[in-house]
Amino acid sequence: MRQMARKQVLVQLDDAQVAALDRIVGAERGRSELIREAIDLYLQAVDERRQDLRYAEAYRLAPENLDDDAALRALQVWPGR
């Protein structure tokens, strides 16, 4: 994988966060790598959540099956129109 240019960012952590981070950082990687991986996972989760919300809204506006729409309304997990 090609190395991308990096920018140094100062992040302040409290003592408990640093201690917890150090407990899981192995000899093969450092704090920075672990934090980068955690940020990537978080950003991926945020993107997936946004996609899920867009899909849910599209489905709400045009459900594939009207029986599904009625069932979701009955369970009160689908907003009314």
N, C-alpha and C positions, 0 to 999 in steps of 0.2 A: 504494500500500500504506500502511495506517495505521501510524504510528510507535507502537511499544510503549514503555512506560516502561522505562527502563534503570537498572541499578544498576552503580555503578563497582566493579570488582574489581581488586585489585592482583595482578599476575602477574609473577613474577621470571623473567627470561630471562638467559642468559649472553651474553657479547659475540658469540660466533659465531652464536647464534640471532638476535640483533638485526641483525647484519650481513646474514645470509641473508634475513631478513624485509625489510630495507630495499632489497635488490637486486631484490625482486619487487614491491614496493609501487610502483604507478604514481602519477602526479601526480593522477589522477582519484579516487583513494581513499587512505585513510591506513592506518596499522597496525591501528587498532581495527577498521575495517571488514573488513580481510582476516582478522583473528583471529576475528571473529564468524562470517564465512563458513566458515572452517576448522572451527570448533566445530560449526556446523550440519551440515556434511558428515560430520563424525565421528559426531555423534549419530544422523544418518540411517543411517550404516553400521552402528552398533551395533544400532539398531532392526531393520534388515534382517537382520542376523545372528541376532538373537533369533527373528525370524519363521521364518527358515530352519531353525533348530534345532527349533522347535515343529513345523514341517511334517515334518521328518525323523523326529522321535519319533512323530508320529501315523502316518506311513507305516510305520515300523518295527512299530508295534503292529497295524496293519491294512493291509498292503500291497495295492495295487490289483490286482496280478498276482503270483501265487505264483512264476511264472517269473522275474520281476524280483527277488524276494526271494532266490531261490536263486542267481541270477547275482551279486548284490551280496555274498552270503556267500562265494561262490567267489573273488571278488576281494578278500575280507577288508576291505571298506570298510563293512560293515554289522555292528553288534554282534550277537552271538548272543542268543537268548532264554533 
